[in-house]
Amino acid sequence: MTTARSQLISIEATPYYHCVSRCVRRSFLCGYDELTQTSYEHRRGWVEKRLKRIASVFCVDVCAYAIMSNHYHVVLHINKEQAHRLSNHEVIERWLTLHRAPVLIQRFLKHEALSEAEQSACLTLIKTWRERLCSISWFMRLLNQYIASKANQEDDCTGHFWEGRFKSQALLDDNALAAAMAYVDLNPIRAGIAETPETSAYTSVKARIKSLQKNEATAPNLFPFAGNPRSNMPEGLPFHLFDYIELVEWTGRQIREGKHHHIHSTQHPILERLGFNTASWLNICTKIATGPLIGTTSSIQAVLPKLNRQRRTGVQLP
C-alpha cells in the first residue's frame, strides 16, 4: 500500500531526504540501449542541468546526486529558514524563473492600484509559492515533468515516462546523512561503469572534486560542506569535504573488493567521528536503499510521532 507523503517527509522530523525516481518504460533515461542501438547518454546532461537549475531557485539544497541509466538519486536538504527570509518580491522573482506570471501578479509588480481583495489574493499566492519553494514534492515535480516532456518529445510518444511518484527516505541524523550521500555517489562504481569517484560521470562527488581541483570554495548549486561542530559552523553539511571524499573512495574500494576479499579494518576520520567500524559501515552502504527511514534506533523512535507513524521500520544505524 502506498504511504502518504506526509508520513515520509516532515521538516519537523528532519530537513534531509534521499529521493529516487525510475523510468517506467523499457527505453533508457540515459545510457546506451543495445537492442535499438540508440544512445541516450545526452539525457544525463538534461537531468544534471535541470537539477542544478531548480536548486538555484528553490530553497531546497542538493547534497548529493547520481544519474544512472534508468533512474537517478538525490539527497536533498529543505532550507526552510532561507524561504522565510525571502521578501515577497524575492519569492515572486524565484517562482517566476520557472513559471509564467499570473495577470494579478503582473499588476502587483507594476505597482498598479489593487483592491483590498486583490491585495489579499496576491499575498495568499505569494505565501503558497513560499511554501512550494521549500517543498521536496514540488522540487521533484518540476524536475520530473521537465525531463518527461523533453524525453517524450524526443521519442515522439506520449504517456508516463516515470515509474510513478518518487520514493523518499528520511535521513534522521548525521550518520544517516553520510551513509546516504556515500551510497548515492557510489552508484556508478557499484554498477561497474566507473572505477573511481573522480571518473564517476554525472555525480555530485565528481562535481565536488572538479571544483576542488579548480580551488573553488564549493561546487556550484551544491550544498557546501561546513565541518563540525554543528553549533559553531556556517550553513552547510556537518562534515569536512576532504573527510567525505576519503570516505567515498575508501567505501567504494571495499564494496568492489568485498565480494572476493577481506574487508580491511582501516578507518577514516569521519568513520571514527560517527562511531562506525568498517564492517557496519559497509553493511549500511550496501543496504541503504531499503526502508522509509534511516537513522539510529533512538532517532527513528523519536521521529515517529512527527510523521504520524507507529512502527519503527527502516534502516537502523548502530
BALOBA-1460 file (C-alpha; in Angstrom, 3 decimals):
// residues 318
<rec num="1" residu="m" x="0.000" y="0.000" z="0.000"/>
<rec num="2" residu="t" x="1.237" y="3.488" z="-0.871"/>
<rec num="3" residu="t" x="2.332" y="5.557" z="2.113"/>
<rec num="4" residu="a" x="1.092" y="9.135" z="2.373"/>
<rec num="5" residu="r" x="3.826" y="11.654" z="1.587"/>
<rec num="6" residu="s" x="3.093" y="13.411" z="4.891"/>
<rec num="7" residu="q" x="4.280" y="10.248" z="6.655"/>
<rec num="8" residu="l" x="7.524" y="10.287" z="4.674"/>
<rec num="9" residu="i" x="8.503" y="13.967" z="4.581"/>
<rec num="10" residu="s" x="8.242" y="16.321" z="7.551"/>
<rec num="11" residu="i" x="10.529" y="19.286" z="8.201"/>
<rec num="12" residu="e" x="9.852" y="18.830" z="11.924"/>
<rec num="13" residu="a" x="11.356" y="15.341" z="11.683"/>
<rec num="14" residu="t" x="14.442" y="16.149" z="9.576"/>
<rec num="15" residu="p" x="15.421" y="18.501" z="6.745"/>
<rec num="16" residu="y" x="17.383" y="15.754" z="4.893"/>
<rec num="17" residu="y" x="15.875" y="13.233" z="2.424"/>
<rec num="18" residu="h" x="17.130" y="10.664" z="-0.067"/>
<rec num="19" residu="c" x="14.891" y="10.543" z="-3.169"/>
<rec num="20" residu="v" x="14.829" y="8.213" z="-6.189"/>
<rec num="21" residu="s" x="12.929" y="8.343" z="-9.493"/>
<rec num="22" residu="r" x="12.861" y="5.476" z="-12.006"/>
<rec num="23" residu="c" x="11.718" y="5.208" z="-15.621"/>
<rec num="24" residu="v" x="8.601" y="3.178" z="-16.359"/>
<rec num="25" residu="r" x="9.366" y="2.360" z="-19.997"/>
<rec num="26" residu="r" x="11.852" y="-0.177" z="-21.309"/>
<rec num="27" residu="s" x="13.755" y="2.613" z="-23.070"/>
<rec num="28" residu="f" x="16.518" y="4.252" z="-21.110"/>
<rec num="29" residu="l" x="16.537" y="7.506" z="-19.222"/>
<rec num="30" residu="c" x="20.213" y="7.772" z="-20.170"/>
<rec num="31" residu="g" x="22.966" y="5.474" z="-21.371"/>
<rec num="32" residu="y" x="23.013" y="3.207" z="-24.430"/>
<rec num="33" residu="d" x="20.239" y="0.819" z="-25.490"/>
<rec num="34" residu="e" x="21.885" y="-2.217" z="-27.131"/>
<rec num="35" residu="l" x="18.556" y="-3.501" z="-28.509"/>
<rec num="36" residu="t" x="17.781" y="-0.410" z="-30.566"/>
<rec num="37" residu="q" x="21.409" y="0.733" z="-30.920"/>
<rec num="38" residu="t" x="20.351" y="4.128" z="-29.612"/>
<rec num="39" residu="s" x="22.327" y="6.374" z="-27.287"/>
<rec num="40" residu="y" x="20.512" y="8.370" z="-24.638"/>
<rec num="41" residu="e" x="23.701" y="9.481" z="-22.939"/>
<rec num="42" residu="h" x="22.951" y="13.138" z="-23.627"/>
<rec num="43" residu="r" x="19.938" y="12.931" z="-21.294"/>
<rec num="44" residu="r" x="22.245" y="12.735" z="-18.299"/>
<rec num="45" residu="g" x="23.135" y="16.325" z="-19.071"/>
<rec num="46" residu="w" x="19.430" y="17.233" z="-19.175"/>
<rec num="47" residu="v" x="18.873" y="15.899" z="-15.670"/>
<rec num="48" residu="e" x="22.019" y="17.409" z="-14.186"/>
<rec num="49" residu="k" x="21.387" y="20.832" z="-15.739"/>
<rec num="50" residu="r" x="17.725" y="20.891" z="-14.695"/>
<rec num="51" residu="l" x="18.564" y="19.661" z="-11.192"/>
<rec num="52" residu="k" x="21.033" y="22.494" z="-10.641"/>
<rec num="53" residu="r" x="18.677" y="24.990" z="-12.250"/>
<rec num="54" residu="i" x="15.855" y="24.168" z="-9.839"/>
<rec num="55" residu="a" x="18.296" y="24.129" z="-6.903"/>
<rec num="56" residu="s" x="19.345" y="27.684" z="-7.772"/>
<rec num="57" residu="v" x="15.692" y="28.792" z="-7.490"/>
<rec num="58" residu="f" x="14.263" y="26.651" z="-4.682"/>
<rec num="59" residu="c" x="15.118" y="26.735" z="-1.005"/>
<rec num="60" residu="v" x="15.992" y="23.056" z="-1.326"/>
<rec num="61" residu="d" x="19.705" y="22.229" z="-1.395"/>
<rec num="62" residu="v" x="21.271" y="19.365" z="-3.340"/>
<rec num="63" residu="c" x="23.665" y="17.431" z="-1.094"/>
<rec num="64" residu="a" x="24.377" y="14.535" z="-3.463"/>
<rec num="65" residu="y" x="23.162" y="13.134" z="-6.778"/>
<rec num="66" residu="a" x="23.870" y="10.334" z="-9.248"/>
<rec num="67" residu="i" x="22.258" y="9.991" z="-12.685"/>
<rec num="68" residu="m" x="22.115" y="6.386" z="-13.882"/>
<rec num="69" residu="s" x="20.758" y="4.626" z="-16.996"/>
<rec num="70" residu="n" x="17.144" y="4.207" z="-15.886"/>
<rec num="71" residu="h" x="16.942" y="6.155" z="-12.611"/>
<rec num="72" residu="y" x="18.540" y="8.912" z="-10.585"/>
<rec num="73" residu="h" x="19.248" y="9.556" z="-6.895"/>
<rec num="74" residu="v" x="19.333" y="12.837" z="-4.995"/>
<rec num="75" residu="v" x="19.937" y="13.721" z="-1.351"/>
<rec num="76" residu="l" x="18.095" y="16.961" z="-0.601"/>
<rec num="77" residu="h" x="18.078" y="19.453" z="2.273"/>
<rec num="78" residu="i" x="14.978" y="21.541" z="2.992"/>
<rec num="79" residu="n" x="16.155" y="25.069" z="3.801"/>
<rec num="80" residu="k" x="13.019" y="26.408" z="5.456"/>
<rec num="81" residu="e" x="14.862" y="29.253" z="7.183"/>
<rec num="82" residu="q" x="16.047" y="30.566" z="3.822"/>
<rec num="83" residu="a" x="12.488" y="30.507" z="2.483"/>
<rec num="84" residu="h" x="11.248" y="32.502" z="5.486"/>
<rec num="85" residu="r" x="13.977" y="35.119" z="4.983"/>
<rec num="86" residu="l" x="12.891" y="35.877" z="1.415"/>
<rec num="87" residu="s" x="10.942" y="39.078" z="0.822"/>
<rec num="88" residu="n" x="7.661" y="38.891" z="-1.089"/>
<rec num="89" residu="h" x="9.340" y="40.227" z="-4.224"/>
<rec num="90" residu="e" x="12.168" y="37.688" z="-3.908"/>
<rec num="91" residu="v" x="9.603" y="34.879" z="-3.671"/>
<rec num="92" residu="i" x="7.880" y="36.164" z="-6.807"/>
<rec num="93" residu="e" x="11.181" y="36.536" z="-8.664"/>
<rec num="94" residu="r" x="12.245" y="32.995" z="-7.833"/>
<rec num="95" residu="w" x="8.894" y="31.401" z="-8.682"/>
<rec num="96" residu="l" x="8.579" y="33.256" z="-11.993"/>
<rec num="97" residu="t" x="12.009" y="31.997" z="-13.011"/>
<rec num="98" residu="l" x="10.305" y="28.660" z="-13.708"/>
<rec num="99" residu="h" x="6.677" y="29.735" z="-14.246"/>
<rec num="100" residu="r" x="4.614" y="32.310" z="-16.071"/>
<rec num="101" residu="a" x="3.295" y="35.231" z="-14.069"/>
<rec num="102" residu="p" x="-0.486" y="35.423" z="-13.468"/>
<rec num="103" residu="v" x="-2.072" y="38.682" z="-14.573"/>
<rec num="104" residu="l" x="-2.732" y="39.705" z="-10.975"/>
<rec num="105" residu="i" x="0.941" y="39.269" z="-10.052"/>
<rec num="106" residu="q" x="1.965" y="41.243" z="-13.143"/>
<rec num="107" residu="r" x="-0.195" y="44.106" z="-11.931"/>
<rec num="108" residu="f" x="1.270" y="43.736" z="-8.410"/>
<rec num="109" residu="l" x="4.807" y="44.014" z="-9.757"/>
<rec num="110" residu="k" x="3.887" y="47.105" z="-11.768"/>
<rec num="111" residu="h" x="2.566" y="48.726" z="-8.582"/>
<rec num="112" residu="e" x="-0.866" y="49.191" z="-10.109"/>
<rec num="113" residu="a" x="-3.761" y="50.098" z="-7.855"/>
<rec num="114" residu="l" x="-5.302" y="46.919" z="-6.449"/>
<rec num="115" residu="s" x="-8.435" y="46.434" z="-4.437"/>
<rec num="116" residu="e" x="-8.219" y="45.028" z="-0.917"/>
<rec num="117" residu="a" x="-9.431" y="41.666" z="-2.203"/>
<rec num="118" residu="e" x="-6.813" y="41.674" z="-4.962"/>
<rec num="119" residu="q" x="-4.066" y="42.567" z="-2.486"/>
<rec num="120" residu="s" x="-5.181" y="39.722" z="-0.245"/>
<rec num="121" residu="a" x="-5.207" y="37.323" z="-3.215"/>
<rec num="122" residu="c" x="-1.649" y="38.352" z="-4.125"/>
<rec num="123" residu="l" x="-0.386" y="37.781" z="-0.582"/>
<rec num="124" residu="t" x="-2.104" y="34.389" z="-0.432"/>
<rec num="125" residu="l" x="-0.461" y="33.395" z="-3.723"/>
<rec num="126" residu="i" x="2.949" y="34.557" z="-2.510"/>
<rec num="127" residu="k" x="2.503" y="32.560" z="0.699"/>
<rec num="128" residu="t" x="1.702" y="29.466" z="-1.377"/>
<rec num="129" residu="w" x="4.757" y="29.987" z="-3.559"/>
<rec num="130" residu="r" x="6.967" y="30.476" z="-0.491"/>
<rec num="131" residu="e" x="5.799" y="27.096" z="0.847"/>
<rec num="132" residu="r" x="6.380" y="25.435" z="-2.514"/>
<rec num="133" residu="l" x="9.913" y="26.831" z="-2.755"/>
<rec num="134" residu="c" x="10.911" y="24.666" z="0.212"/>
<rec num="135" residu="s" x="8.845" y="21.632" z="-0.833"/>
<rec num="136" residu="i" x="10.644" y="18.482" z="-1.974"/>
<rec num="137" residu="s" x="7.448" y="17.334" z="-3.727"/>
<rec num="138" residu="w" x="7.404" y="20.485" z="-5.873"/>
<rec num="139" residu="f" x="11.150" y="20.265" z="-6.453"/>
<rec num="140" residu="m" x="10.843" y="16.698" z="-7.757"/>
<rec num="141" residu="r" x="7.697" y="17.523" z="-9.734"/>
<rec num="142" residu="l" x="9.375" y="20.313" z="-11.689"/>
<rec num="143" residu="l" x="12.406" y="18.128" z="-12.340"/>
<rec num="144" residu="n" x="10.479" y="15.056" z="-13.454"/>
<rec num="145" residu="q" x="7.846" y="16.853" z="-15.511"/>
<rec num="146" residu="y" x="10.505" y="18.702" z="-17.477"/>
<rec num="147" residu="i" x="12.558" y="15.571" z="-18.231"/>
<rec num="148" residu="a" x="9.462" y="13.510" z="-19.113"/>
<rec num="149" residu="s" x="8.198" y="16.151" z="-21.540"/>
<rec num="150" residu="k" x="11.617" y="16.525" z="-23.172"/>
<rec num="151" residu="a" x="12.126" y="12.747" z="-23.470"/>
<rec num="152" residu="n" x="8.618" y="12.155" z="-24.844"/>
<rec num="153" residu="q" x="9.182" y="14.850" z="-27.441"/>
<rec num="154" residu="e" x="12.483" y="13.273" z="-28.464"/>
<rec num="155" residu="d" x="10.952" y="9.770" z="-28.570"/>
<rec num="156" residu="d" x="7.852" y="11.089" z="-30.411"/>
<rec num="157" residu="c" x="5.492" y="9.412" z="-27.989"/>
<rec num="158" residu="t" x="3.120" y="10.193" z="-25.138"/>
<rec num="159" residu="g" x="2.303" y="8.612" z="-21.798"/>
<rec num="160" residu="h" x="4.053" y="8.096" z="-18.498"/>
<rec num="161" residu="f" x="7.825" y="8.348" z="-18.510"/>
<rec num="162" residu="w" x="8.423" y="7.804" z="-14.776"/>
<rec num="163" residu="e" x="7.508" y="4.737" z="-12.747"/>
<rec num="164" residu="g" x="5.171" y="6.815" z="-10.608"/>
<rec num="165" residu="r" x="5.814" y="9.183" z="-7.756"/>
<rec num="166" residu="f" x="9.350" y="9.400" z="-6.489"/>
<rec num="167" residu="k" x="10.482" y="7.349" z="-3.491"/>
<rec num="168" residu="s" x="11.843" y="9.135" z="-0.438"/>
<rec num="169" residu="q" x="13.728" y="8.211" z="2.731"/>
<rec num="170" residu="a" x="14.065" y="10.425" z="5.787"/>
<rec num="171" residu="l" x="17.673" y="10.838" z="6.965"/>
<rec num="172" residu="l" x="17.308" y="11.396" z="10.684"/>
<rec num="173" residu="d" x="20.860" y="12.124" z="11.824"/>
<rec num="174" residu="d" x="24.424" y="12.798" z="10.644"/>
<rec num="175" residu="n" x="25.167" y="9.069" z="10.418"/>
<rec num="176" residu="a" x="22.245" y="8.515" z="8.049"/>
<rec num="177" residu="l" x="23.147" y="11.588" z="6.003"/>
<rec num="178" residu="a" x="26.758" y="10.482" z="5.464"/>
<rec num="179" residu="a" x="25.698" y="6.926" z="4.594"/>
<rec num="180" residu="a" x="23.043" y="8.066" z="2.098"/>
<rec num="181" residu="m" x="25.369" y="10.539" z="0.389"/>
<rec num="182" residu="a" x="28.105" y="7.907" z="0.047"/>
<rec num="183" residu="y" x="25.542" y="5.403" z="-1.251"/>
<rec num="184" residu="v" x="24.361" y="7.871" z="-3.898"/>
<rec num="185" residu="d" x="27.826" y="8.960" z="-5.011"/>
<rec num="186" residu="l" x="28.994" y="5.328" z="-5.304"/>
<rec num="187" residu="n" x="26.199" y="4.241" z="-7.675"/>
<rec num="188" residu="p" x="28.401" y="4.238" z="-10.827"/>
<rec num="189" residu="i" x="31.154" y="2.300" z="-9.040"/>
<rec num="190" residu="r" x="28.724" y="-0.339" z="-7.736"/>
<rec num="191" residu="a" x="27.245" y="-0.623" z="-11.244"/>
<rec num="192" residu="g" x="30.702" y="-1.175" z="-12.754"/>
<rec num="193" residu="i" x="30.572" y="1.859" z="-15.064"/>
<rec num="194" residu="a" x="33.227" y="3.860" z="-13.216"/>
<rec num="195" residu="e" x="36.499" y="2.993" z="-11.488"/>
<rec num="196" residu="t" x="36.939" y="5.934" z="-9.148"/>
<rec num="197" residu="p" x="34.875" y="8.804" z="-7.705"/>
<rec num="198" residu="e" x="36.647" y="11.365" z="-9.902"/>
<rec num="199" residu="t" x="35.649" y="9.405" z="-13.041"/>
<rec num="200" residu="s" x="32.038" y="8.820" z="-11.949"/>
<rec num="201" residu="a" x="30.249" y="10.937" z="-14.539"/>
<rec num="202" residu="y" x="27.150" y="12.885" z="-13.533"/>
<rec num="203" residu="t" x="27.606" y="12.522" z="-9.794"/>
<rec num="204" residu="s" x="27.959" y="15.136" z="-7.084"/>
<rec num="205" residu="v" x="31.269" y="13.686" z="-5.869"/>
<rec num="206" residu="k" x="32.832" y="14.235" z="-9.294"/>
<rec num="207" residu="a" x="31.449" y="17.786" z="-9.380"/>
<rec num="208" residu="r" x="32.912" y="18.476" z="-5.924"/>
<rec num="209" residu="i" x="36.321" y="17.033" z="-6.852"/>
<rec num="210" residu="k" x="36.347" y="19.073" z="-10.068"/>
<rec num="211" residu="s" x="35.646" y="22.273" z="-8.134"/>
<rec num="212" residu="l" x="38.292" y="21.317" z="-5.577"/>
<rec num="213" residu="q" x="40.864" y="20.958" z="-8.356"/>
<rec num="214" residu="k" x="39.941" y="24.464" z="-9.520"/>
<rec num="215" residu="n" x="40.457" y="25.807" z="-5.992"/>
<rec num="216" residu="e" x="36.791" y="26.811" z="-5.810"/>
<rec num="217" residu="a" x="35.234" y="27.183" z="-2.373"/>
<rec num="218" residu="t" x="32.367" y="24.830" z="-3.263"/>
<rec num="219" residu="a" x="30.737" y="23.200" z="-6.279"/>
<rec num="220" residu="p" x="28.084" y="25.416" z="-7.932"/>
<rec num="221" residu="n" x="24.494" y="24.699" z="-6.855"/>
<rec num="222" residu="l" x="25.541" y="22.022" z="-4.345"/>
<rec num="223" residu="f" x="25.076" y="22.322" z="-0.573"/>
<rec num="224" residu="p" x="28.563" y="23.121" z="0.770"/>
<rec num="225" residu="f" x="30.469" y="21.255" z="3.465"/>
<rec num="226" residu="a" x="30.722" y="23.292" z="6.655"/>
<rec num="227" residu="g" x="32.509" y="20.897" z="9.032"/>
<rec num="228" residu="n" x="31.921" y="20.360" z="12.754"/>
<rec num="229" residu="p" x="30.613" y="21.068" z="15.282"/>
<rec num="230" residu="r" x="27.082" y="21.980" z="14.225"/>
<rec num="231" residu="s" x="26.692" y="24.692" z="16.873"/>
<rec num="232" residu="n" x="29.631" y="26.730" z="15.562"/>
<rec num="233" residu="m" x="29.525" y="26.058" z="11.843"/>
<rec num="234" residu="p" x="28.049" y="28.132" z="8.991"/>
<rec num="235" residu="e" x="25.146" y="26.763" z="6.997"/>
<rec num="236" residu="g" x="26.116" y="23.548" z="5.248"/>
<rec num="237" residu="l" x="26.775" y="19.833" z="5.620"/>
<rec num="238" residu="p" x="28.143" y="18.749" z="9.040"/>
<rec num="239" residu="f" x="31.326" y="17.181" z="7.606"/>
<rec num="240" residu="h" x="34.611" y="18.312" z="6.099"/>
<rec num="241" residu="l" x="34.938" y="17.929" z="2.319"/>
<rec num="242" residu="f" x="38.277" y="16.110" z="2.437"/>
<rec num="243" residu="d" x="36.974" y="13.625" z="5.001"/>
<rec num="244" residu="y" x="33.911" y="12.930" z="2.866"/>
<rec num="245" residu="i" x="35.910" y="12.377" z="-0.328"/>
<rec num="246" residu="e" x="38.235" y="10.000" z="1.510"/>
<rec num="247" residu="l" x="35.206" y="8.203" z="2.917"/>
<rec num="248" residu="v" x="33.634" y="7.743" z="-0.526"/>
<rec num="249" residu="e" x="36.896" y="6.474" z="-2.033"/>
<rec num="250" residu="w" x="37.539" y="4.063" z="0.831"/>
<rec num="251" residu="t" x="33.973" y="2.741" z="0.901"/>
<rec num="252" residu="g" x="33.904" y="2.264" z="-2.865"/>
<rec num="253" residu="r" x="37.150" y="0.305" z="-2.781"/>
<rec num="254" residu="q" x="35.820" y="-2.000" z="-0.071"/>
<rec num="255" residu="i" x="32.464" y="-2.562" z="-1.798"/>
<rec num="256" residu="r" x="34.179" y="-3.573" z="-5.062"/>
<rec num="257" residu="e" x="36.655" y="-5.905" z="-3.373"/>
<rec num="258" residu="g" x="34.374" y="-7.118" z="-0.617"/>
<rec num="259" residu="k" x="32.781" y="-9.761" z="-2.825"/>
<rec num="260" residu="h" x="36.043" y="-11.702" z="-3.018"/>
<rec num="261" residu="h" x="38.434" y="-10.200" z="-0.478"/>
<rec num="262" residu="h" x="38.605" y="-9.457" z="3.211"/>
<rec num="263" residu="i" x="37.323" y="-6.029" z="4.297"/>
<rec num="264" residu="h" x="40.255" y="-4.069" z="5.675"/>
<rec num="265" residu="s" x="39.955" y="-2.516" z="9.111"/>
<rec num="266" residu="t" x="41.278" y="0.910" z="8.030"/>
<rec num="267" residu="q" x="39.193" y="3.751" z="9.363"/>
<rec num="268" residu="h" x="38.994" y="7.321" z="8.151"/>
<rec num="269" residu="p" x="38.414" y="10.326" z="10.379"/>
<rec num="270" residu="i" x="34.735" y="10.596" z="9.558"/>
<rec num="271" residu="l" x="34.147" y="6.959" z="10.441"/>
<rec num="272" residu="e" x="35.733" y="7.441" z="13.850"/>
<rec num="273" residu="r" x="33.678" y="10.593" z="14.377"/>
<rec num="274" residu="l" x="30.420" y="8.800" z="13.565"/>
<rec num="275" residu="g" x="31.312" y="5.780" z="15.697"/>
<rec num="276" residu="f" x="31.220" y="3.161" z="12.914"/>
<rec num="277" residu="n" x="33.563" y="0.265" z="12.369"/>
<rec num="278" residu="t" x="34.343" y="-0.840" z="8.805"/>
<rec num="279" residu="a" x="32.028" y="-3.850" z="8.750"/>
<rec num="280" residu="s" x="28.937" y="-1.983" z="9.993"/>
<rec num="281" residu="w" x="29.578" y="0.928" z="7.622"/>
<rec num="282" residu="l" x="29.794" y="-1.368" z="4.583"/>
<rec num="283" residu="n" x="26.627" y="-3.155" z="5.683"/>
<rec num="284" residu="i" x="24.786" y="0.185" z="5.774"/>
<rec num="285" residu="c" x="26.159" y="1.428" z="2.445"/>
<rec num="286" residu="t" x="25.039" y="-1.732" z="0.633"/>
<rec num="287" residu="k" x="21.553" y="-1.899" z="2.180"/>
<rec num="288" residu="i" x="20.607" y="1.756" z="2.470"/>
<rec num="289" residu="a" x="18.073" y="1.597" z="-0.374"/>
<rec num="290" residu="t" x="15.550" y="-0.226" z="1.840"/>
<rec num="291" residu="g" x="13.139" y="1.340" z="4.294"/>
<rec num="292" residu="p" x="11.426" y="4.744" z="4.512"/>
<rec num="293" residu="l" x="13.549" y="5.967" z="7.451"/>
<rec num="294" residu="i" x="17.294" y="5.926" z="8.064"/>
<rec num="295" residu="g" x="18.835" y="6.749" z="11.444"/>
<rec num="296" residu="t" x="19.850" y="5.404" z="14.817"/>
<rec num="297" residu="t" x="17.218" y="3.470" z="16.784"/>
<rec num="298" residu="s" x="16.680" y="6.436" z="19.096"/>
<rec num="299" residu="s" x="16.382" y="8.875" z="16.180"/>
<rec num="300" residu="i" x="13.753" y="6.727" z="14.469"/>
<rec num="301" residu="q" x="11.782" y="6.242" z="17.694"/>
<rec num="302" residu="a" x="11.787" y="9.991" z="18.432"/>
<rec num="303" residu="v" x="10.530" y="10.979" z="15.000"/>
<rec num="304" residu="l" x="7.592" y="8.542" z="14.709"/>
<rec num="305" residu="p" x="5.005" y="10.937" z="16.244"/>
<rec num="306" residu="k" x="6.097" y="13.741" z="13.897"/>
<rec num="307" residu="l" x="5.496" y="11.502" z="10.880"/>
<rec num="308" residu="n" x="2.271" y="10.090" z="12.333"/>
<rec num="309" residu="r" x="3.763" y="6.597" z="12.270"/>
<rec num="310" residu="q" x="3.725" y="3.858" z="14.910"/>
<rec num="311" residu="r" x="6.070" y="1.149" z="13.636"/>
<rec num="312" residu="r" x="9.832" y="1.608" z="13.884"/>
<rec num="313" residu="t" x="10.703" y="0.480" z="10.344"/>
<rec num="314" residu="g" x="13.656" y="1.367" z="8.158"/>
<rec num="315" residu="v" x="17.433" y="1.133" z="8.282"/>
<rec num="316" residu="q" x="18.530" y="1.369" z="11.918"/>
<rec num="317" residu="l" x="22.114" y="2.511" z="12.396"/>
<rec num="318" residu="p" x="24.276" y="1.476" z="15.362"/>
